[in-house]
Amino acid sequence: MLFCVGAGVSPADGMAASSGTGTAIPPEVARRAVEWLVELHSDATALQALQHWRGQHPDHERAWLRIETVNHQLLGRVRGVASPVASAIAHATLAPPRSVQRREAFKTLMVLLFAGGTGWMLEDRAPWREWTADERTGVGERRTVVLADGTTVALNSDSAIDVRFTATERRVRLVGGELLLVTGKDPAGRPLRVETAHGEIQPLGTRFAVRQWPDTCRVDVFEGAVAIRPHGGGGRTHTLRAGERASFTRTAIGEPLPANDGDTAWTDGMLVASGMRLQDFLAELGRHRPGHLGCDPAIANLRVSGTYPLVDTGRILDLLRTTLPVEVHFVTRYWVTVRPSRT
């Protein structure tokens, strides 16, 4: 049976909270709610962190109530046998992290819990696309994939790509996260294109990195050149050359700036900071560990410098306590806040 966390409402109340207002639950919130659901079944210490998350925003609470409501409804329809939700959770918990079985279990959960009353499951940016991507890394995982043409793609923590090679082109779609790509030579001469949510990047024999956020993408070129074409830019392109970086949206491309090779230190399992704001440093570090890693606004502008091995993010937090006037507060291992030292 689904492990529900004291909502204090009936199934009917839960449905009213999740959909009675007519406001769709944002995709990223629904995705995180499903992640919490699976985490609770593998580690009960995540319970208190979940409660914090639910209290952060009304959308979070609506998403969790939706999960509880749908599971109650399914239990009522299939009494005497395992709930479809419970079955999918079991598969997600027991399957290996990058396995087809785990991706399919997450996809099933999204459909069971959220597809019924919303339309975003059919949208191009639906969150389950990351779970069903051809190649994906989990939080804290980094690895390199060699494609059929010899192109190498290094994936940062919590990143995903789809790969489509046809008779006329080679296409890598960055579904989420960050990659570092070194182009291979295709005997058939097919062009290589990297697609993001905001536009296309065509490399011209190159080594470059792409990072995607909800509203923008950033490209750093280290060798060769790339042509950037935003989806809504009317076919306009901009060529970015070695040593340059630029950000772009669906309609515009920013001015070129110097590329920062230090931002790809993650490929060597390192995080490099040079006078970085503590809040920004913790945001980067948080990409490599599960759960929430927050920064008290009172110390957000403290500066961090150094090279930090990502193999043990807990050790990095310990080092911060010895070099800055801060303390690290753990609610659980999934909910951590760095705040001013009281001594």
Residue frames relative to the residue before (quaternion, step in Angstrom):
aa qw qx qy qz dx dy dz
M 1.0000 0.0000 0.0000 0.0000 0.00 0.00 0.00
L 0.5932 -0.5896 0.4188 0.3535 3.55 -1.15 0.70
F 0.3842 -0.7067 0.5512 0.2219 3.55 -0.97 0.89
C 0.0493 -0.8255 0.5622 -0.0100 3.61 -0.11 1.27
V 0.3064 -0.7672 0.5444 0.1451 3.54 -1.05 0.79
G 0.7384 -0.5122 0.2663 0.3486 3.54 -0.35 1.35
A 0.0286 0.8215 -0.5683 0.0351 3.59 0.40 1.11
G 0.2965 -0.7819 0.5019 0.2208 3.54 1.09 -0.66
V 0.6539 0.4612 -0.3240 0.5047 3.61 1.15 0.50
S 0.4920 -0.6229 0.5107 0.3303 3.50 -1.25 0.37
P 0.6884 -0.4524 0.3395 0.4541 3.60 -1.21 0.18
A 0.6506 0.5114 -0.3358 0.4500 3.59 0.91 -0.77
D 0.6335 0.5198 -0.3326 0.4667 3.59 1.01 -0.78
G 0.6491 0.5311 -0.3247 0.4372 3.56 0.95 -0.85
M 0.6563 0.5010 -0.3276 0.4593 3.57 0.95 -0.80
A 0.6266 0.5295 -0.3478 0.4539 3.57 1.00 -0.71
A 0.6637 0.5060 -0.3119 0.4541 3.56 0.99 -0.81
S 0.7335 0.4526 -0.2543 0.4386 3.55 0.95 -0.81
S 0.8458 0.1046 -0.0270 0.5225 3.58 0.97 -0.73
G 0.4960 0.6896 -0.4278 0.3088 3.58 1.19 -0.24
T 0.6494 0.5153 -0.3258 0.4545 3.59 1.14 -0.50
G 0.4659 -0.6879 0.4406 0.3401 3.58 1.22 -0.28
T 0.5813 0.5789 -0.3718 0.4345 3.58 1.27 0.06
A 0.3890 -0.7359 0.5044 0.2295 3.56 -0.66 1.07
I 0.4690 -0.6441 0.5233 0.3021 3.56 -1.11 0.71
P 0.4861 -0.6776 0.4543 0.3133 3.63 -0.73 0.96
P 0.5998 -0.6112 0.3770 0.3530 3.62 -0.94 0.83
E 0.6784 0.4975 -0.3132 0.4406 3.59 0.89 -0.90
V 0.6258 0.5198 -0.3343 0.4758 3.59 1.15 -0.61
A 0.6432 0.5134 -0.3233 0.4671 3.58 0.95 -0.84
R 0.6379 0.5259 -0.3294 0.4560 3.57 0.97 -0.83
R 0.6822 0.4827 -0.3073 0.4552 3.58 0.85 -0.93
A 0.6150 0.5495 -0.3545 0.4406 3.59 1.03 -0.72
V 0.6531 0.4937 -0.3144 0.4805 3.59 0.97 -0.80
E 0.6206 0.5305 -0.3455 0.4627 3.61 1.02 -0.73
W 0.6295 0.5189 -0.3334 0.4725 3.60 1.01 -0.81
L 0.6291 0.5605 -0.3347 0.4220 3.55 0.96 -0.88
V 0.6941 0.4549 -0.2720 0.4870 3.57 0.90 -0.92
E 0.6281 0.5438 -0.3411 0.4398 3.60 1.00 -0.80
L 0.6389 0.5454 -0.3316 0.4294 3.59 0.97 -0.82
H 0.6947 0.4757 -0.2782 0.4624 3.55 1.08 -0.68
S 0.7049 0.4099 -0.2714 0.5113 3.58 1.24 -0.26
D 0.7992 0.0644 -0.0213 0.5972 3.60 1.22 -0.43
A 0.2991 -0.7990 0.4992 0.1513 3.57 -0.25 1.28
T 0.5581 0.6098 -0.4049 0.3909 3.63 1.18 -0.31
A 0.5625 0.6071 -0.3880 0.4056 3.60 1.24 -0.21
L 0.4390 0.7381 -0.4384 0.2650 3.62 1.25 -0.25
Q 0.6980 0.4652 -0.2907 0.4603 3.58 0.79 -0.97
A 0.6301 0.5286 -0.3332 0.4611 3.58 1.04 -0.74
L 0.6121 0.5382 -0.3447 0.4657 3.58 1.06 -0.73
Q 0.6463 0.5243 -0.3269 0.4478 3.58 0.93 -0.87
H 0.6137 0.5307 -0.3403 0.4752 3.59 1.05 -0.74
W 0.6636 0.5164 -0.3019 0.4492 3.57 0.88 -0.99
R 0.6486 0.5276 -0.3210 0.4449 3.59 0.92 -0.87
G 0.7150 0.4682 -0.2562 0.4516 3.56 1.02 -0.76
Q 0.5365 0.6674 -0.3918 0.3365 3.58 1.24 -0.24
H 0.8087 -0.0192 0.0691 0.5838 3.59 1.03 -0.73
P 0.5773 -0.6022 0.4132 0.3651 3.64 -1.01 0.67
D 0.6048 0.5599 -0.3637 0.4341 3.61 1.08 -0.63
H 0.6175 0.5451 -0.3470 0.4486 3.58 1.05 -0.73
E 0.6691 0.4919 -0.2970 0.4713 3.55 0.93 -0.92
R 0.6446 0.5210 -0.3286 0.4529 3.60 0.95 -0.82
A 0.6467 0.5229 -0.3255 0.4500 3.57 0.98 -0.81
W 0.6845 0.4735 -0.3002 0.4659 3.59 0.90 -0.87
L 0.6290 0.5182 -0.3361 0.4721 3.60 1.03 -0.72
R 0.5989 0.5529 -0.3558 0.4571 3.56 1.08 -0.68
I 0.6475 0.5177 -0.3172 0.4604 3.58 0.93 -0.89
E 0.6772 0.4891 -0.3012 0.4599 3.58 0.85 -0.93
T 0.6598 0.5314 -0.3067 0.4338 3.56 0.95 -0.91
V 0.6842 0.4850 -0.2949 0.4580 3.56 0.77 -1.01
N 0.6511 0.5104 -0.3316 0.4536 3.58 0.94 -0.77
H 0.6191 0.5278 -0.3448 0.4683 3.61 1.03 -0.74
Q 0.6590 0.5133 -0.3121 0.4527 3.56 0.96 -0.87
L 0.6673 0.4997 -0.3019 0.4624 3.57 0.94 -0.88
L 0.6231 0.5355 -0.3399 0.4577 3.57 1.03 -0.76
G 0.6574 0.5202 -0.3097 0.4488 3.57 1.04 -0.81
R 0.6909 0.4846 -0.2808 0.4572 3.58 1.10 -0.64
V 0.7952 0.2726 -0.1164 0.5289 3.58 1.09 -0.65
R 0.1022 0.8279 -0.5450 0.0848 3.57 0.93 0.83
G 0.7529 0.3705 -0.2851 0.4633 3.54 -1.05 0.83
V 0.7499 0.2402 -0.1826 0.5888 3.59 1.29 -0.19
A 0.6639 -0.5104 0.3574 0.4135 3.56 -1.24 0.29
S 0.5185 -0.6206 0.4895 0.3263 3.56 -1.07 0.77
P 0.5433 -0.6090 0.4536 0.3580 3.63 -1.02 0.68
V 0.6217 0.5355 -0.3435 0.4569 3.57 1.09 -0.70
A 0.6643 0.4999 -0.3100 0.4612 3.59 0.88 -0.92
S 0.6384 0.5296 -0.3246 0.4545 3.57 1.01 -0.76
A 0.6689 0.4893 -0.2988 0.4731 3.58 0.96 -0.88
I 0.6202 0.5304 -0.3451 0.4637 3.60 1.04 -0.74
A 0.6460 0.5259 -0.3225 0.4495 3.56 0.91 -0.88
H 0.6597 0.4986 -0.3085 0.4701 3.57 0.95 -0.84
A 0.6618 0.5087 -0.3090 0.4558 3.60 0.96 -0.86
T 0.6722 0.5109 -0.2913 0.4498 3.58 1.02 -0.83
L 0.7577 0.4140 -0.2058 0.4606 3.56 0.92 -0.91
A 0.6178 0.5722 -0.3567 0.4046 3.60 1.12 -0.55
P 0.5873 -0.5646 0.4358 0.3826 3.63 -1.14 0.55
P 0.6819 -0.5555 0.2905 0.3768 3.62 -1.05 0.76
R 0.8115 0.2581 -0.1406 0.5051 3.64 0.77 -0.91
S 0.4097 0.7533 -0.4459 0.2565 3.58 1.23 0.16
V 0.6193 -0.5220 0.4338 0.3947 3.54 -1.28 0.41
Q 0.6263 0.5615 -0.3373 0.4227 3.56 1.01 -0.82
R 0.6711 0.4889 -0.3061 0.4657 3.59 0.94 -0.85
R 0.6439 0.5174 -0.3291 0.4575 3.60 0.95 -0.83
E 0.6679 0.4973 -0.3025 0.4638 3.56 0.95 -0.86
A 0.6290 0.5320 -0.3400 0.4535 3.60 1.04 -0.72
F 0.6525 0.4946 -0.3153 0.4797 3.60 0.96 -0.81
K 0.6338 0.5268 -0.3321 0.4588 3.56 0.96 -0.82
T 0.6431 0.5224 -0.3151 0.4628 3.57 0.97 -0.85
L 0.6500 0.5188 -0.3178 0.4553 3.59 0.94 -0.85
M 0.6499 0.5135 -0.3253 0.4562 3.59 0.93 -0.86
V 0.6648 0.4979 -0.3054 0.4657 3.56 0.95 -0.86
L 0.6831 0.5021 -0.2934 0.4418 3.59 0.84 -0.98
L 0.7828 0.4029 -0.1838 0.4372 3.55 0.85 -1.02
F 0.8402 0.2193 -0.0784 0.4897 3.59 1.00 -0.71
A 0.5982 0.6108 -0.3858 0.3468 3.62 1.02 -0.53
G 0.5860 0.6398 -0.3732 0.3288 3.57 1.03 -0.73
G 0.8234 0.2375 -0.1166 0.5020 3.62 0.85 -0.86
T 0.7173 0.4083 -0.2545 0.5040 3.59 1.20 0.18
G 0.4188 -0.7143 0.5034 0.2470 3.53 -1.27 0.30
W 0.5480 0.6743 -0.4015 0.2895 3.57 1.17 -0.37
M 0.5096 0.6356 -0.4445 0.3724 3.62 1.13 -0.19
L 0.6918 0.4603 -0.2749 0.4837 3.56 1.20 -0.50
E 0.5386 0.6468 -0.4037 0.3586 3.58 1.21 -0.20
D 0.6466 -0.5554 0.3741 0.3654 3.52 -1.25 0.57
R 0.7401 0.3919 -0.2194 0.5005 3.60 1.10 -0.68
A 0.2454 0.7930 -0.5264 0.1838 3.60 1.18 0.42
P 0.5315 -0.6808 0.3958 0.3121 3.62 -0.83 0.96
W 0.6164 0.5655 -0.3820 0.3928 3.63 1.02 -0.55
R 0.4950 0.6489 -0.4451 0.3685 3.60 1.19 -0.22
E 0.6245 0.5322 -0.3457 0.4552 3.60 1.08 -0.65
W 0.6801 0.4964 -0.2963 0.4509 3.58 0.97 -0.81
T 0.7504 0.3622 -0.2060 0.5131 3.59 1.12 -0.60
A 0.3484 0.7603 -0.4844 0.2567 3.59 1.24 0.28
D 0.6402 -0.5432 0.3832 0.3850 3.58 -1.24 0.47
E 0.7834 0.0385 -0.0032 0.6203 3.56 1.02 -0.82
R 0.0718 0.8063 -0.5789 0.0976 3.58 -0.88 0.95
T 0.1993 -0.7445 0.6198 0.1476 3.55 -1.19 0.60
G 0.4249 -0.6782 0.5342 0.2722 3.54 -1.16 0.59
V 0.6863 -0.4375 0.3567 0.4586 3.56 -1.30 0.04
G 0.8072 0.2238 -0.1971 0.5095 3.57 -0.80 1.06
E 0.6440 0.5078 -0.3181 0.4757 3.59 1.28 -0.05
R 0.0140 -0.7697 0.6383 0.0000 3.56 -1.09 0.76
R 0.1523 0.7949 -0.5792 0.0976 3.58 -0.95 0.77
T 0.3775 -0.7157 0.5503 0.2061 3.54 -1.34 0.36
V 0.1746 -0.7724 0.6078 0.0595 3.53 -0.99 0.99
V 0.2036 -0.7540 0.6119 0.1245 3.59 -0.97 0.89
L 0.2967 -0.7816 0.5274 0.1517 3.59 -0.62 1.15
A 0.7315 -0.4665 0.2817 0.4098 3.55 -1.28 0.32
D 0.7102 0.4429 -0.2608 0.4812 3.61 1.10 -0.59
G 0.6169 -0.5558 0.3458 0.4369 3.60 1.27 0.04
T 0.4518 0.6649 -0.4622 0.3744 3.59 1.26 -0.03
T 0.1991 -0.7725 0.5912 0.1190 3.58 -0.95 0.86
V 0.0814 -0.7826 0.6171 0.0098 3.55 -0.97 0.95
A 0.1543 -0.7638 0.6229 0.0700 3.55 -0.64 1.16
L 0.1880 -0.7905 0.5781 0.0744 3.56 -0.83 1.04
N 0.3597 -0.7202 0.5550 0.2095 3.54 -0.91 0.96
S 0.7535 -0.3652 0.2913 0.4626 3.56 -1.34 0.00
D 0.8633 0.0551 -0.0510 0.4991 3.57 -1.12 0.81
S 0.4588 0.6618 -0.4538 0.3814 3.58 0.80 1.05
A 0.0793 -0.8094 0.5818 0.0133 3.56 -1.18 0.52
I 0.0483 -0.7842 0.6183 0.0208 3.55 -1.14 0.72
D 0.2227 -0.6875 0.6632 0.1946 3.49 -1.41 0.35
V 0.1842 -0.7809 0.5910 0.0841 3.58 -1.05 0.78
R 0.0378 0.7944 -0.6032 0.0608 3.58 -0.81 1.05
F 0.0240 -0.7802 0.6245 -0.0250 3.56 -0.51 1.21
T 0.0310 -0.7876 0.6154 -0.0009 3.59 -0.83 1.01
A 0.7182 -0.4243 0.3164 0.4518 3.57 -1.28 -0.14
T 0.7699 0.3759 -0.1843 0.4817 3.60 1.15 -0.52
E 0.8231 0.0595 -0.0273 0.5641 3.64 1.12 -0.35
R 0.2912 -0.6813 0.6345 0.2201 3.49 -1.43 0.24
R 0.0101 -0.8265 0.5609 -0.0457 3.58 -0.67 1.09
V 0.0878 -0.7531 0.6513 0.0295 3.54 -0.98 1.00
R 0.1454 -0.7977 0.5821 0.0607 3.56 -0.67 1.08
L 0.2688 -0.7443 0.5923 0.1513 3.57 -0.73 1.11
V 0.2304 -0.8020 0.5408 0.1062 3.56 -0.24 1.28
G 0.7788 -0.1949 0.1432 0.5788 3.57 1.03 -0.74
G 0.7405 0.4328 -0.2910 0.4238 3.57 -1.19 0.49
E 0.5723 -0.5905 0.4795 0.3064 3.53 -1.14 -0.79
L 0.0364 -0.7944 0.6062 0.0112 3.54 -1.12 0.74
L 0.1923 -0.7042 0.6642 0.1615 3.51 -1.40 0.34
L 0.0750 -0.8390 0.5384 -0.0251 3.58 -0.55 1.20
V 0.0874 -0.7430 0.6615 0.0523 3.53 -1.10 0.86
T 0.3807 -0.7783 0.4531 0.2095 3.56 -0.46 1.21
G 0.3076 -0.7140 0.6010 0.1854 3.50 -1.24 0.68
K 0.4776 -0.6504 0.5037 0.3085 3.58 -1.28 0.27
D 0.2349 -0.7961 0.5483 0.1025 3.53 -0.59 1.21
P 0.4538 -0.7096 0.4621 0.2776 3.64 -0.63 1.06
A 0.6981 0.4682 -0.2728 0.4680 3.59 1.08 -0.69
G 0.4636 -0.7160 0.4276 0.2994 3.59 1.25 -0.05
R 0.3507 0.7496 -0.4989 0.2574 3.60 1.16 0.41
P 0.4683 -0.6682 0.4865 0.3122 3.63 -0.91 0.79
L 0.3031 -0.7240 0.5932 0.1789 3.52 -1.21 0.66
R 0.0176 -0.7968 0.6037 -0.0186 3.57 -0.87 0.96
V 0.2021 -0.7368 0.6331 0.1242 3.53 -1.09 0.82
E 0.1585 -0.8044 0.5702 0.0518 3.56 -0.64 1.15
T 0.0769 -0.7671 0.6356 0.0412 3.55 -1.05 0.84
A 0.6994 -0.4447 0.3341 0.4488 3.57 -1.27 -0.02
H 0.7526 0.4194 -0.1991 0.4670 3.58 1.16 -0.56
G 0.8047 -0.1636 0.1214 0.5576 3.60 1.15 -0.35
E 0.5184 -0.6262 0.4908 0.3135 3.53 -1.38 -0.18
I 0.1621 -0.7515 0.6335 0.0874 3.52 -1.22 0.67
Q 0.0899 -0.7959 0.5976 0.0376 3.56 -0.74 1.05
P 0.2578 -0.7877 0.5397 0.1474 3.61 -0.43 1.16
L 0.2280 -0.7492 0.6105 0.1183 3.51 -1.20 0.69
G 0.7482 -0.3483 0.1855 0.5334 3.59 0.52 1.22
T 0.4210 0.7589 -0.3580 0.3445 3.54 0.54 1.11
R 0.2596 -0.6781 0.6532 0.2148 3.48 -1.49 0.03
F 0.1942 0.7953 -0.5445 0.1823 3.58 -0.56 1.13
A 0.3192 -0.7336 0.5744 0.1730 3.54 -1.31 0.46
V 0.0995 -0.7721 0.6256 0.0501 3.54 -1.17 0.70
R 0.0319 -0.7752 0.6308 0.0100 3.56 -0.95 0.92
Q 0.1820 -0.8108 0.5533 0.0568 3.56 -0.86 1.00
W 0.0907 -0.7427 0.6623 0.0400 3.53 -1.10 0.94
P 0.7057 -0.4561 0.2976 0.4533 3.63 -1.17 0.17
D 0.8114 0.2952 -0.1319 0.4868 3.59 0.94 -0.84
T 0.8115 0.1452 -0.0575 0.5632 3.60 1.18 -0.22
C 0.2249 -0.7264 0.6255 0.1748 3.54 -1.37 0.21
R 0.1672 -0.7639 0.6115 0.1206 3.56 -1.22 0.49
V 0.1270 -0.7803 0.6106 0.0457 3.54 -1.01 0.90
D 0.0809 -0.7547 0.6498 0.0394 3.57 -0.99 0.93
V 0.1548 -0.7926 0.5861 0.0659 3.58 -0.76 1.06
F 0.1533 -0.8173 0.5535 0.0476 3.57 -0.74 1.10
E 0.7756 0.0461 -0.0429 0.6281 3.58 1.21 -0.49
G 0.8033 0.2626 -0.1920 0.4990 3.58 -1.10 0.67
A 0.4324 -0.6600 0.5351 0.3019 3.56 -1.05 -0.82
V 0.1622 -0.7594 0.6172 0.1265 3.56 -1.31 0.33
A 0.2832 -0.7107 0.6117 0.2013 3.56 -1.27 0.49
I 0.1810 -0.7900 0.5816 0.0698 3.59 -0.75 1.11
R 0.0102 -0.7937 0.6076 -0.0277 3.56 -0.89 0.96
P 0.2837 -0.7689 0.5460 0.1737 3.64 -0.31 1.18
H 0.5954 -0.6004 0.3996 0.3542 3.59 -1.07 0.74
G 0.7968 0.2804 -0.1447 0.5153 3.59 0.95 -0.85
G 0.4610 0.7193 -0.4160 0.3114 3.57 1.16 0.51
G 0.5342 -0.6588 0.4021 0.3448 3.58 1.19 0.33
G 0.6915 -0.4829 0.2814 0.4577 3.58 1.10 0.61
R 0.4611 0.6888 -0.4476 0.3354 3.60 1.26 -0.01
T 0.1121 -0.7934 0.5966 0.0461 3.59 -0.97 0.85
H 0.1373 -0.7546 0.6332 0.1040 3.52 -1.33 0.36
T 0.2893 -0.7637 0.5544 0.1603 3.57 -0.87 0.96
L 0.1442 -0.7766 0.6121 0.0374 3.52 -0.84 1.09
R 0.2137 -0.8181 0.5276 0.0813 3.59 -0.71 1.08
A 0.7341 -0.4222 0.2985 0.4402 3.54 -1.33 0.27
G 0.7849 0.2880 -0.2419 0.4924 3.55 -0.94 0.96
E 0.6724 0.4698 -0.2978 0.4883 3.58 1.28 0.08
R 0.1107 -0.7493 0.6466 0.0905 3.51 -1.32 0.48
A 0.0315 0.7837 -0.6201 0.0145 3.55 -1.19 0.56
S 0.2907 -0.7185 0.6029 0.1890 3.52 -1.24 0.58
F 0.0185 -0.8043 0.5939 0.0096 3.57 -1.12 0.60
T 0.2776 -0.7157 0.6177 0.1708 3.51 -1.31 0.54
R 0.7335 -0.3956 0.2896 0.4708 3.59 -1.23 -0.25
T 0.7920 0.3156 -0.1526 0.4999 3.59 1.17 -0.47
A 0.8121 0.2027 -0.0783 0.5416 3.62 1.13 -0.37
I 0.2431 -0.7355 0.6167 0.1398 3.54 -1.32 0.54
G 0.3940 -0.7403 0.4974 0.2222 3.58 -0.81 1.00
E 0.6495 -0.5094 0.3927 0.4055 3.53 -1.31 0.21
P 0.5372 -0.6350 0.4430 0.3347 3.61 -1.01 0.76
L 0.1009 -0.7564 0.6452 0.0371 3.53 -1.19 0.79
P 0.6397 -0.5055 0.3757 0.4405 3.64 -1.17 0.18
A 0.4510 -0.6663 0.5252 0.2771 3.59 -0.99 0.86
N 0.2375 -0.7651 0.5854 0.1243 3.55 -1.17 0.61
D 0.2828 -0.7924 0.5206 0.1452 3.56 -0.22 1.29
G 0.5667 0.6123 -0.3760 0.4032 3.58 1.21 -0.49
D 0.6027 0.5762 -0.3561 0.4219 3.58 1.17 -0.50
T 0.6834 0.4396 -0.2939 0.5034 3.60 1.25 -0.20
A 0.3246 0.7606 -0.5023 0.2525 3.60 1.22 0.35
W 0.5163 0.6457 -0.4166 0.3780 3.61 1.23 -0.35
T 0.5786 0.5864 -0.3871 0.4142 3.61 1.13 -0.49
D 0.7097 0.3739 -0.2348 0.5490 3.57 1.25 -0.43
G 0.5637 -0.6343 0.3718 0.3764 3.57 1.26 0.32
M 0.5952 0.5647 -0.3579 0.4459 3.56 1.15 0.59
L 0.2028 -0.7173 0.6482 0.1557 3.54 -1.34 0.43
V 0.1292 -0.8119 0.5689 0.0215 3.56 -0.59 1.21
A 0.0152 -0.7933 0.6079 -0.0285 3.57 -0.88 1.01
S 0.0256 -0.7778 0.6280 -0.0014 3.54 -1.03 0.85
G 0.8139 -0.1638 0.0567 0.5546 3.54 -0.03 1.31
M 0.3120 0.7740 -0.4960 0.2398 3.60 1.12 0.62
R 0.5332 -0.6027 0.4852 0.3421 3.56 -1.08 0.75
L 0.5680 -0.6230 0.4139 0.3434 3.55 -0.97 0.86
Q 0.6370 0.5324 -0.3398 0.4420 3.59 0.94 -0.81
D 0.6682 0.4813 -0.2971 0.4835 3.59 0.98 -0.83
F 0.6235 0.5428 -0.3347 0.4523 3.57 1.03 -0.78
L 0.6886 0.4725 -0.2858 0.4701 3.57 0.89 -0.91
A 0.5976 0.5473 -0.3639 0.4593 3.59 1.11 -0.60
E 0.6584 0.4865 -0.3029 0.4879 3.58 1.01 -0.80
L 0.6561 0.5063 -0.3133 0.4638 3.57 0.91 -0.89
G 0.6396 0.5621 -0.3172 0.4176 3.56 1.02 -0.81
R 0.5639 0.5958 -0.3856 0.4224 3.58 1.19 -0.39
H 0.7431 0.4288 -0.1952 0.4753 3.56 1.19 -0.61
R 0.7242 0.3153 -0.2487 0.5606 3.59 1.21 0.31
P 0.5112 -0.6645 0.4448 0.3151 3.62 -1.00 0.74
G 0.7457 0.4126 -0.2992 0.4291 3.53 -1.23 0.51
H 0.6607 -0.5084 0.4028 0.3779 3.55 -1.34 -0.38
L 0.0144 -0.7600 0.6498 -0.0034 3.57 -0.99 0.94
G 0.0320 -0.8481 0.5275 -0.0384 3.56 -0.23 1.29
C 0.2615 -0.7383 0.6027 0.1523 3.52 -1.37 0.31
D 0.4309 -0.6776 0.5345 0.2637 3.57 -0.86 0.99
P 0.5197 -0.6700 0.4252 0.3164 3.64 -0.78 0.94
A 0.5874 0.6088 -0.3696 0.3843 3.60 1.11 -0.60
I 0.7744 0.2893 -0.1677 0.5371 3.62 1.14 -0.52
A 0.3113 0.8031 -0.4712 0.1898 3.59 1.27 0.19
N 0.7519 0.4227 -0.2169 0.4570 3.59 1.03 -0.77
L 0.3706 0.6869 -0.5259 0.3380 3.59 1.17 0.29
R 0.3630 -0.7641 0.5010 0.1829 3.59 -1.04 0.72
V 0.1616 -0.7813 0.6008 0.0501 3.53 -1.08 0.86
S 0.0293 0.7718 -0.6346 0.0276 3.56 -1.01 0.88
G 0.5079 0.6437 -0.4783 0.3145 3.54 -1.16 0.60
T 0.3895 -0.6702 0.5766 0.2582 3.51 -1.41 0.04
Y 0.0829 -0.8438 0.5288 -0.0379 3.54 -0.54 1.23
P 0.3747 -0.7210 0.5332 0.2355 3.63 -0.76 0.99
L 0.3683 -0.7669 0.4923 0.1839 3.56 -0.79 1.06
V 0.4382 0.7175 -0.4542 0.2947 3.58 1.23 -0.08
D 0.7920 0.1178 -0.0558 0.5965 3.60 1.15 -0.57
T 0.1864 -0.8205 0.5312 0.0996 3.60 0.02 1.27
G 0.5759 0.5843 -0.3799 0.4273 3.59 1.14 -0.49
R 0.6377 0.5207 -0.3230 0.4667 3.57 1.05 -0.75
I 0.6089 0.5408 -0.3544 0.4595 3.59 1.07 -0.69
L 0.6468 0.5060 -0.3202 0.4723 3.59 0.96 -0.79
D 0.6225 0.5291 -0.3366 0.4683 3.59 1.04 -0.72
L 0.6491 0.5196 -0.3161 0.4570 3.59 1.00 -0.83
L 0.6105 0.5537 -0.3585 0.4383 3.59 1.01 -0.71
R 0.6479 0.5329 -0.3234 0.4377 3.58 1.01 -0.76
T 0.6982 0.4622 -0.2760 0.4719 3.58 1.13 -0.58
T 0.7487 0.3926 -0.2153 0.4888 3.60 1.17 -0.42
L 0.7673 0.2540 -0.1518 0.5689 3.61 1.23 -0.34
P 0.5258 -0.6291 0.4608 0.3396 3.62 -1.18 0.47
V 0.4260 0.6912 -0.4617 0.3572 3.56 0.62 1.16
E 0.1727 -0.7310 0.6391 0.1652 3.52 -1.36 0.21
V 0.3467 -0.7299 0.5575 0.1902 3.54 -1.19 0.60
H 0.1367 -0.8154 0.5617 0.0302 3.55 -0.55 1.22
F 0.1540 -0.7892 0.5926 0.0486 3.56 -0.75 1.13
V 0.2392 -0.7037 0.6508 0.1549 3.55 -0.91 0.99
T 0.6969 -0.1481 0.0896 0.6960 3.50 1.11 -0.98
R 0.6747 -0.4634 0.3377 0.4648 3.60 -1.19 -0.03
Y 0.6652 0.4842 -0.3036 0.4805 3.60 1.28 -0.24
W 0.7566 0.2836 -0.1751 0.5625 3.61 1.22 -0.17
V 0.1092 0.8111 -0.5478 0.1735 3.54 -0.14 1.38
T 0.0525 -0.7837 0.6187 0.0143 3.57 -1.03 0.83
V 0.2485 -0.7296 0.6181 0.1544 3.56 -1.00 0.88
R 0.0413 0.8213 -0.5613 0.0936 3.56 -0.67 1.13
P 0.6930 -0.4766 0.3085 0.4442 3.61 -1.17 0.27
S 0.5111 -0.6282 0.4914 0.3204 3.55 -1.13 0.71
R 0.3669 -0.7399 0.5208 0.2161 3.56 -1.03 0.77
T 0.6621 0.4807 -0.3222 0.4762 3.60 1.23 0.07
